[in-house]
Amino acid sequence: MRVLLTGGTGYVGQAVQKALVLHGHDVSVLARHKRNLIPEVLFEPGDIRSVDLNPLMARTDTVINLVGIIEEHPATGQTFDTMHYKVTKRLVESMVQNGVKRLIHMSALGTRPGAQSRYHRTKWKAEECIHDMNVESIILRPSLLFGGGSSFFIMIKNQCRLPVVPIPGDGSTLFQPVARSDVAELIARLVTTEQSWGQTWEIGGPKRFSLNALYRHVAASMGRQHLPLFHVPLALMFTAARFGENLPGFPVTIDQLTMLNEPNVTDDTRWHEIIAEPTPLANDF
Ligand SMILES: NC(=O)c1ccc[n+]([C@@H]2O[C@H](COP(=O)([O-])OP(=O)(O)OC[C@H]3O[C@@H](n4cnc5c(N)ncnc54)[C@H](OP(=O)(O)O)[C@@H]3O)[C@@H](O)[C@H]2O)c1
């Protein structure tokens, strides 16, 4: 299949490039730069907010959209509304205009109408936009991804080197980490499926971890069996973030704190029909 991949230079995208090529797909990657592209893919330069998408669609059977941000940078126009919603709208409009029927779209677990975080609300707006347009889609909503250098797990690893680790709230929020390699393989196989179109799948790994347990798991992998945790009251964290989130180097935004305080788990196992044995969280973060 001729696949147009957006967000291919990112953490998930790099694994998806490789999986698509391994499955024999003809892959074009729309990206702002060539870094992280493997030699087997075709680089299509452009900023997804402004590039003319029509010439790309003329050579595409299926679009895979991985573009997303975890933190806004209004000064450069990288806002949640633009990067999640407006960019998706541009893509699907161009698909419809050019008769490209199929879209695999990366959303996120927790996406729902009326979500607390702007990250999730704009992901929801993007999902609604896809449903309103005449394209066949598979929407994937994974929990936290791990493996091969996830920035979230790198942050946990760095914090696990501190004498005492500050945790927002009581650390009981549940997560269901899922392997990046599993999601990449899933996406590559979905490209040729004839089922599943029109569906939205939530994707969680084989085990649920509280935030405390995630930190302890990572610390243990570093040889630190006893990890002193300091639970910072959420109200205090939110107040600090309200004042500090726009300062360079401030560790967390209000939106991220909001998400860290919401359970991120699912009972949806439909994706196991394709990836029968999801990879458990071990020591590759
Ligand atoms: N990582 C997770 O744990 C996780 C969990 C759930 C859902 N997701 C979702 O999965 C998707 C991929 O996440 P990720 O972790 O791979 O994020 P990432 O590493 O930050 O990658 C984001 C990608 O979007 C591209 N992008 C951003 N702005 C762009 C622009 N203006 N024009 C063209 N490309 C642009 C980036 O390109 P540049 O290289 O040019 O910046 C990069 O390729 C996102 O939709 C995210 O919300 C991720």
The ligand as an SDF file (V2000), in Angstrom:
LIG
                    3D

 48 52  0  0  0  0  0  0  0  0999 V2000
    4.0820    8.9410   23.5170 N   0  0  0  0  0  0  0  0  0  0  0  0
    3.0140    8.5220   24.1930 C   0  0  0  0  0  0  0  0  0  0  0  0
    3.1110    7.9630   25.3140 O   0  0  0  0  0  0  0  0  0  0  0  0
    1.6320    8.7140   23.5990 C   0  0  0  0  0  0  0  0  0  0  0  0
    0.5330    8.1840   24.3000 C   0  0  0  0  0  0  0  0  0  0  0  0
   -0.7380    8.3520   23.7540 C   0  0  0  0  0  0  0  0  0  0  0  0
   -0.9040    8.9930   22.5440 C   0  0  0  0  0  0  0  0  0  0  0  0
    0.1810    9.5050   21.9020 N   0  0  0  0  0  0  0  0  0  0  0  0
   -0.0230   10.2040   20.6220 C   0  0  0  0  0  0  0  0  0  0  0  0
    0.7880    9.5830   19.6360 O   0  0  0  0  0  0  0  0  0  0  0  0
    1.1940   10.5410   18.6660 C   0  0  0  0  0  0  0  0  0  0  0  0
    2.7080   10.5120   18.5200 C   0  0  0  0  0  0  0  0  0  0  0  0
    3.2660   10.8300   19.7910 O   0  0  0  0  0  0  0  0  0  0  0  0
    4.8340   10.9000   20.0020 P   0  0  0  0  0  0  0  0  0  0  0  0
    5.0760   10.5040   21.4040 O   0  0  0  0  0  0  0  0  0  0  0  0
    5.5280   10.2010   18.8950 O   0  0  0  0  0  0  0  0  0  0  0  0
    5.0860   12.4700   19.8870 O   0  0  0  0  0  0  0  0  0  0  0  0
    6.4140   13.2250   19.3520 P   0  0  0  0  0  0  0  0  0  0  0  0
    7.6060   12.3910   19.5630 O   0  0  0  0  0  0  0  0  0  0  0  0
    6.3690   14.5780   19.9780 O   0  0  0  0  0  0  0  0  0  0  0  0
    6.1630   13.3520   17.7980 O   0  0  0  0  0  0  0  0  0  0  0  0
    5.2890   14.2960   17.2760 C   0  0  0  0  0  0  0  0  0  0  0  0
    5.4220   14.3250   15.7780 C   0  0  0  0  0  0  0  0  0  0  0  0
    4.5710   15.3710   15.2470 O   0  0  0  0  0  0  0  0  0  0  0  0
    5.3670   16.1340   14.3300 C   0  0  0  0  0  0  0  0  0  0  0  0
    4.9510   17.5300   14.2120 N   0  0  0  0  0  0  0  0  0  0  0  0
    4.7200   18.4120   15.2030 C   0  0  0  0  0  0  0  0  0  0  0  0
    4.4260   19.6100   14.6760 N   0  0  0  0  0  0  0  0  0  0  0  0
    4.4930   19.4750   13.3230 C   0  0  0  0  0  0  0  0  0  0  0  0
    4.3010   20.3550   12.2390 C   0  0  0  0  0  0  0  0  0  0  0  0
    3.9590   21.6280   12.4470 N   0  0  0  0  0  0  0  0  0  0  0  0
    4.4360   19.8840   10.9660 N   0  0  0  0  0  0  0  0  0  0  0  0
    4.7800   18.5850   10.7470 C   0  0  0  0  0  0  0  0  0  0  0  0
    4.9740   17.6810   11.7480 N   0  0  0  0  0  0  0  0  0  0  0  0
    4.8340   18.1400   13.0220 C   0  0  0  0  0  0  0  0  0  0  0  0
    6.7590   16.1030   14.9460 C   0  0  0  0  0  0  0  0  0  0  0  0
    7.6840   16.5170   13.9660 O   0  0  0  0  0  0  0  0  0  0  0  0
    9.0350   17.3250   14.3260 P   0  0  0  0  0  0  0  0  0  0  0  0
   10.0960   16.2440   14.4060 O   0  0  0  0  0  0  0  0  0  0  0  0
    9.2190   18.2380   13.1970 O   0  0  0  0  0  0  0  0  0  0  0  0
    8.8110   18.0380   15.6270 O   0  0  0  0  0  0  0  0  0  0  0  0
    6.8550   14.6290   15.3020 C   0  0  0  0  0  0  0  0  0  0  0  0
    7.1210   13.8620   14.1600 O   0  0  0  0  0  0  0  0  0  0  0  0
    0.6420   11.8880   19.1390 C   0  0  0  0  0  0  0  0  0  0  0  0
   -0.5630   12.1360   18.4790 O   0  0  0  0  0  0  0  0  0  0  0  0
    0.3930   11.6620   20.6210 C   0  0  0  0  0  0  0  0  0  0  0  0
   -0.6220   12.5020   21.1170 O   0  0  0  0  0  0  0  0  0  0  0  0
    1.4570    9.3730   22.3980 C   0  0  0  0  0  0  0  0  0  0  0  0
  1  2  1  0
  2  3  2  0
  2  4  1  0
  4  5  1  0
  4 48  2  0
  5  6  2  0
  6  7  1  0
  7  8  2  0
  8  9  1  0
  8 48  1  0
  9 10  1  0
  9 46  1  0
 10 11  1  0
 11 12  1  0
 11 44  1  0
 12 13  1  0
 13 14  1  0
 14 15  2  0
 14 16  1  0
 14 17  1  0
 17 18  1  0
 18 19  2  0
 18 20  1  0
 18 21  1  0
 21 22  1  0
 22 23  1  0
 23 24  1  0
 23 42  1  0
 24 25  1  0
 25 26  1  0
 25 36  1  0
 26 27  1  0
 26 35  1  0
 27 28  2  0
 28 29  1  0
 29 30  1  0
 29 35  2  0
 30 31  1  0
 30 32  2  0
 32 33  1  0
 33 34  2  0
 34 35  1  0
 36 37  1  0
 36 42  1  0
 37 38  1  0
 38 39  2  0
 38 40  1  0
 38 41  1  0
 42 43  1  0
 44 45  1  0
 44 46  1  0
 46 47  1  0
M  CHG  2   8   1  16  -1
M  END
$$$$
